[in-house]
Amino acid sequence: MTSVDQMWGLVAAKWTEVNNQIGDADWETASTCDGWCVKDVVDHATGWQITGGNVLGAKIPDGADWETIHAAMSSALADPANLEGQAEGFGGMPKQGVAGMLIGDLLVHSWDLARTLGVDETLPQEAVSSTLMGLQRMPDAMLRGENMFGPALEVADDASEQDKLLAFVGRQP
């Protein structure tokens, strides 16, 4: 079984791979996220990593670049003590749950950027499996509220697990 820091590391590596392929002309390109351009997706994903990461002891300054976020998150998640207890500002959610949300958010937005940019969309399989299982356990009202995931889409029973995850969060695989 992969630890939380290892799982986040897999997803962060995919984010880094895709993020590094954003060209100057791409920032205003419409993304797969309705109403968002590439810049909006990046700002959202990195902002969420900062906010959630700070709850987990990462100490990331507002507006930090991805390299700073990556280093701080890697360090914070490597210390199991940062995943103990309840998270302030997250309705008392366990810190393990916050870490799971950060992983899932970065995972899905890695796909959003990859699809938008026309680059490799393949997500880390272990992260896909874990994220899909975790999301399927969450109440629908929590998943599909304002600024959250759209309605789930239908996919064939024999669809890949990645396609099932994407459809579950309202993306057209």
C-alpha positions as CSV (number, residue, x, y, z in Angstrom):
1,M,0.0,0.0,0.0
2,T,1.3,3.4,-0.9
3,S,1.7,6.0,1.8
4,V,0.0,9.4,1.5
5,D,3.3,11.2,0.8
6,Q,4.1,8.7,-1.9
7,M,0.6,9.0,-3.5
8,W,0.8,12.8,-3.4
9,G,4.3,12.5,-5.0
10,L,2.9,10.4,-7.9
11,V,0.2,13.0,-8.6
12,A,2.6,15.9,-8.1
13,A,4.9,14.3,-10.7
14,K,2.1,14.2,-13.2
15,W,1.1,17.8,-12.4
16,T,4.7,18.9,-12.9
17,E,5.0,17.0,-16.2
18,V,1.9,18.7,-17.6
19,N,2.5,22.1,-15.9
20,N,5.9,22.2,-17.5
21,Q,4.3,22.0,-21.0
22,I,2.3,25.2,-20.6
23,G,3.5,27.7,-23.2
24,D,3.1,31.4,-23.0
25,A,0.3,31.3,-25.6
26,D,-1.7,28.7,-23.5
27,W,-2.5,30.7,-20.4
28,E,-5.8,32.1,-21.8
29,T,-6.9,28.9,-23.6
30,A,-10.3,27.6,-22.5
31,S,-9.9,24.5,-20.4
32,T,-12.1,21.4,-19.9
33,C,-13.4,23.2,-16.7
34,D,-16.4,25.1,-17.8
35,G,-15.7,28.9,-17.8
36,W,-12.0,28.5,-16.8
37,C,-8.9,29.0,-18.9
38,V,-5.6,27.3,-18.3
39,K,-4.5,30.1,-15.9
40,D,-7.7,29.6,-13.8
41,V,-7.1,25.9,-13.5
42,V,-3.4,26.4,-12.4
43,D,-4.4,29.1,-10.0
44,H,-7.2,27.0,-8.5
45,A,-5.0,23.8,-8.2
46,T,-2.0,25.6,-6.7
47,G,-4.2,27.8,-4.4
48,W,-5.9,24.7,-3.1
49,Q,-2.5,23.0,-2.5
50,I,-1.4,26.1,-0.5
51,T,-4.5,26.3,1.6
52,G,-4.8,22.6,2.3
53,G,-1.1,22.1,2.6
54,N,-0.8,24.8,5.3
55,V,-3.5,22.9,7.3
56,L,-1.1,19.9,7.0
57,G,1.9,21.9,8.2
58,A,3.5,22.8,4.9
59,K,3.9,26.5,5.7
60,I,3.5,27.7,2.0
61,P,3.2,31.4,1.4
62,D,0.3,32.7,-0.6
63,G,1.1,33.1,-4.2
64,A,4.0,30.5,-4.1
65,D,5.1,29.0,-7.3
66,W,4.8,25.3,-8.0
67,E,8.4,24.4,-7.1
68,T,7.9,26.0,-3.6
69,I,4.6,24.3,-3.1
70,H,6.0,20.9,-4.2
71,A,9.0,21.1,-1.9
72,A,6.9,22.2,1.1
73,M,4.2,19.6,0.5
74,S,6.7,16.8,0.1
75,S,8.4,17.8,3.3
76,A,5.1,18.2,5.3
77,L,3.6,14.9,4.0
78,A,6.8,13.0,4.8
79,D,6.1,13.6,8.5
80,P,3.2,11.3,9.6
81,A,2.5,13.6,12.5
82,N,1.2,16.2,10.1
83,L,-1.6,13.8,9.1
84,E,-2.9,13.2,12.6
85,G,-6.0,14.7,14.1
86,Q,-8.6,17.0,12.7
87,A,-8.1,19.9,10.3
88,E,-9.0,23.4,11.4
89,G,-11.0,25.3,8.8
90,F,-12.2,22.1,7.2
91,G,-15.2,21.4,9.4
92,G,-13.2,19.1,11.6
93,M,-12.4,16.8,8.8
94,P,-9.5,14.4,9.6
95,K,-6.2,15.6,8.2
96,Q,-6.0,12.3,6.2
97,G,-9.2,13.4,4.5
98,V,-7.7,16.8,3.6
99,A,-4.7,15.0,2.1
100,G,-7.0,12.8,0.1
101,M,-8.8,15.9,-1.2
102,L,-5.6,17.5,-2.2
103,I,-4.5,14.4,-4.1
104,G,-7.8,14.1,-5.9
105,D,-8.0,17.7,-6.9
106,L,-4.5,17.8,-8.3
107,L,-5.0,14.5,-10.1
108,V,-8.2,15.6,-11.8
109,H,-6.8,19.0,-12.7
110,S,-3.7,17.3,-14.1
111,W,-6.0,15.6,-16.6
112,D,-7.9,18.8,-17.3
113,L,-4.6,20.6,-18.2
114,A,-3.3,17.6,-20.2
115,R,-6.6,17.4,-22.2
116,T,-6.6,21.1,-22.8
117,L,-2.9,21.2,-23.9
118,G,-3.2,18.0,-26.0
119,V,-0.5,16.2,-24.1
120,D,-0.4,12.7,-22.4
121,E,-3.5,12.4,-20.3
122,T,-2.5,9.1,-18.6
123,L,-2.8,9.5,-14.8
124,P,-1.0,7.4,-12.2
125,Q,-3.1,4.2,-11.9
126,E,-2.8,3.8,-8.2
127,A,-3.9,7.4,-7.6
128,V,-6.8,6.9,-9.9
129,S,-8.0,3.8,-8.1
130,S,-7.6,5.4,-4.6
131,T,-9.2,8.7,-5.6
132,L,-12.2,7.0,-7.3
133,M,-12.8,4.8,-4.3
134,G,-12.6,7.7,-1.9
135,L,-14.9,10.0,-4.0
136,Q,-17.5,7.2,-4.3
137,R,-17.7,7.1,-0.5
138,M,-18.4,10.9,-0.2
139,P,-21.9,12.3,0.1
140,D,-23.1,13.5,-3.3
141,A,-24.1,16.9,-1.9
142,M,-20.5,17.4,-0.8
143,L,-19.1,16.4,-4.2
144,R,-21.5,18.3,-6.5
145,G,-21.9,21.6,-4.7
146,E,-20.9,25.0,-5.9
147,N,-17.4,25.1,-7.3
148,M,-17.1,21.3,-7.0
149,F,-17.6,18.5,-9.5
150,G,-20.3,18.5,-12.1
151,P,-22.9,15.7,-12.4
152,A,-21.5,12.2,-13.0
153,L,-21.5,11.1,-16.7
154,E,-22.3,7.6,-18.0
155,V,-19.5,5.4,-19.2
156,A,-19.5,1.8,-20.5
157,D,-19.1,-0.9,-17.9
158,D,-15.8,-1.9,-19.5
159,A,-14.4,1.6,-19.5
160,S,-11.0,2.1,-17.9
161,E,-10.8,3.0,-14.3
162,Q,-9.4,6.4,-15.3
163,D,-12.4,7.0,-17.6
164,K,-14.7,5.9,-14.8
165,L,-13.0,8.5,-12.4
166,L,-13.3,11.3,-15.0
167,A,-16.9,10.5,-15.7
168,F,-17.7,10.3,-12.0
169,V,-16.4,13.9,-11.5
170,G,-18.3,15.2,-14.6
171,R,-15.5,15.1,-17.2
172,Q,-16.0,13.6,-20.6
173,P,-13.1,11.1,-21.0
